[in-house]
């Protein structure tokens, strides 16, 4: 029976009776803020250290550890943004980290037999357990219940970012849908709110409420 159905489906596709897009859509559902709740945990692949004692981006995955989703963000933000930076820069960073993490919990990796969402190095986001700071914790908590998603559909997409250069908005990153970390600080110092900073770097995106 299954063989017959498979053969008939193939015929329908070949003669144009069945839209191929519908087949692929069924296999790859779109994750939106409306149909996908915020993750409770993040699976972090821990890489072996290099000669200097720091996690090696090319090192083996030696363990996969599970962390509360918000706690993970609190232990990433002070390692990616300076805790002394402007509050709106930190809030923009908190949102980028949140959406990057959320996207990757929906698209995990399997390496050397270990399945994880992100690792603890610059391959994804720099994570150091128990390094949270009061200023960055406040920033992470300020975007609780919010997401920054694709306009019109609410699709959950990763928000990428790069260091950039100090003293500039780093316009070149805007063209590639990437936020400059130094650029976020520059814009915040020039009166931009965190939402305006996000709008500056990520076009066709909107703030939305998350499912609880």
C-alpha positions in Angstrom: 0.0 0.0 0.0 2.8 2.4 0.9 4.7 1.7 -2.3 1.5 2.3 -4.3 0.9 5.7 -2.6 4.5 6.7 -3.1 4.4 5.8 -6.8 1.1 7.8 -7.3 2.5 10.8 -5.5 5.6 10.8 -7.7 3.4 10.7 -10.8 1.3 13.6 -9.5 4.4 15.7 -9.0 5.9 14.8 -12.4 2.7 15.8 -14.3 2.2 18.9 -12.2 -1.0 17.8 -10.3 0.6 18.3 -6.9 2.4 21.4 -5.8 5.9 20.5 -4.7 6.1 23.4 -2.4 3.3 21.9 -0.3 5.4 18.7 0.1 8.3 20.6 1.4 6.2 22.9 3.6 4.8 19.8 5.3 8.3 18.6 6.1 9.7 21.9 7.3 7.1 23.7 9.4 7.7 27.4 9.9 8.3 28.2 13.6 6.5 31.4 14.6 6.1 33.3 17.8 2.4 32.3 17.6 2.9 28.5 17.4 6.2 28.0 19.2 6.6 28.6 23.0 9.8 30.0 24.4 12.3 27.2 25.2 12.7 26.2 28.8 16.3 25.0 28.3 19.3 25.3 26.0 21.7 22.4 25.4 25.2 23.7 25.4 28.0 21.7 23.9 31.1 22.2 26.0 34.3 22.1 24.0 37.7 21.1 25.3 40.1 23.9 26.4 43.1 25.0 24.3 46.6 25.4 25.7 45.7 28.7 27.4 42.8 27.1 29.3 40.1 28.7 27.2 37.4 26.8 25.4 38.7 25.9 21.9 36.3 26.6 19.0 37.9 23.7 17.2 38.1 21.4 20.2 36.1 18.2 20.8 32.7 18.3 22.4 33.4 16.8 25.8 30.0 17.2 27.3 26.5 18.6 26.7 25.1 20.6 29.6 21.5 21.7 30.0 20.8 25.3 31.2 17.7 27.3 31.9 17.0 29.5 28.8 17.1 32.8 30.6 20.0 31.8 32.8 22.0 30.9 29.7 21.3 34.4 28.2 22.5 36.0 31.5 25.8 34.1 31.2 26.3 35.1 27.6 25.5 38.8 27.6 28.4 40.0 29.9 30.8 37.9 27.7 29.5 39.5 24.4 28.7 43.0 25.6 30.6 45.0 28.2 28.4 45.3 31.3 29.5 48.9 31.6 27.9 49.9 28.3 24.7 52.0 27.9 21.5 50.3 29.1 19.9 50.4 25.6 22.9 48.8 24.0 22.7 46.0 26.6 19.0 45.6 26.0 19.5 45.3 22.2 22.3 42.7 22.9 19.9 40.8 25.2 17.3 40.6 22.5 19.9 39.5 19.9 21.2 36.8 22.2 17.7 35.6 23.0 16.6 35.3 19.4 19.9 33.7 18.3 19.5 31.1 21.1 15.8 30.4 20.4 16.5 29.9 16.7 19.2 27.3 17.4 17.1 25.4 19.9 14.9 24.8 16.9 17.8 23.8 14.7 20.1 21.6 16.8 23.5 20.1 15.7 24.8 16.6 16.1 28.6 16.4 16.2 30.6 13.4 17.2 27.4 11.7 18.3 26.5 14.6 20.7 23.4 16.7 20.0 23.3 20.3 21.2 21.8 23.7 20.3 24.9 25.9 20.7 28.4 25.5 21.9 30.2 27.6 24.5 32.6 29.4 22.1 32.6 32.1 19.4 31.2 29.5 17.0 27.9 30.5 18.4 27.9 32.8 21.5 30.5 33.0 24.2 29.0 31.3 27.3 30.7 31.2 30.7 28.8 29.6 33.5 28.1 31.8 36.5 29.5 35.0 35.0 26.3 37.0 35.1 26.4 40.7 36.2 23.7 42.9 37.7 23.6 45.3 34.8 23.3 42.6 32.2 20.8 40.6 34.2 18.6 43.6 34.2 18.9 43.9 30.4 18.0 40.3 29.9 15.0 40.6 32.3 13.8 43.7 30.4 13.1 41.8 27.2 11.3 39.0 29.1 8.0 38.2 27.3 9.2 39.8 24.0 10.7 38.6 20.8 12.0 40.2 17.6 10.6 38.3 14.7 10.0 38.5 11.0 7.4 41.2 10.1 4.0 39.9 9.0 4.6 36.2 9.7 6.1 36.2 13.2 8.8 33.7 12.1 11.5 33.1 14.6 14.8 34.0 12.9 18.3 34.3 14.4 19.7 37.7 15.0 23.4 37.7 14.1 25.9 40.2 15.4 29.6 41.0 15.1 32.0 43.2 17.2 32.4 46.0 14.7 34.6 49.1 15.4 34.4 51.5 18.3 33.1 55.0 17.7 30.9 54.2 14.7 27.5 52.8 13.8 29.2 50.4 11.5 26.8 50.8 8.6 28.3 47.9 6.6 26.8 45.4 9.1 23.3 46.8 8.5 23.5 45.7 4.9 24.0 42.1 6.0 21.3 42.0 8.8 24.0 41.9 11.5 24.2 44.1 14.5 27.6 45.6 15.4 28.2 45.3 19.2 30.3 48.5 19.2 27.8 50.1 16.9 24.9 49.4 19.4 26.9 51.3 22.0 27.6 54.2 19.7 23.9 54.5 18.8 22.8 54.2 22.4 25.2 57.0 23.4 23.6 59.1 20.6 20.1 58.7 22.0 18.8 55.6 20.3 16.5 53.3 22.2 17.1 49.6 22.2 14.2 49.2 19.8 15.6 51.8 17.4 19.0 50.1 17.5 17.3 46.8 16.5 15.4 48.5 13.7 18.7 50.1 12.5 20.4 46.7 12.0 17.6 44.3 11.3 15.1 45.4 8.7 11.7 43.7 8.2 11.5 42.7 11.8 9.0 43.6 14.6 8.7 43.2 18.4 6.1 40.6 19.4 4.8 39.0 22.5 6.0 35.4 23.3 3.8 32.5 24.3 4.2 31.7 27.9 
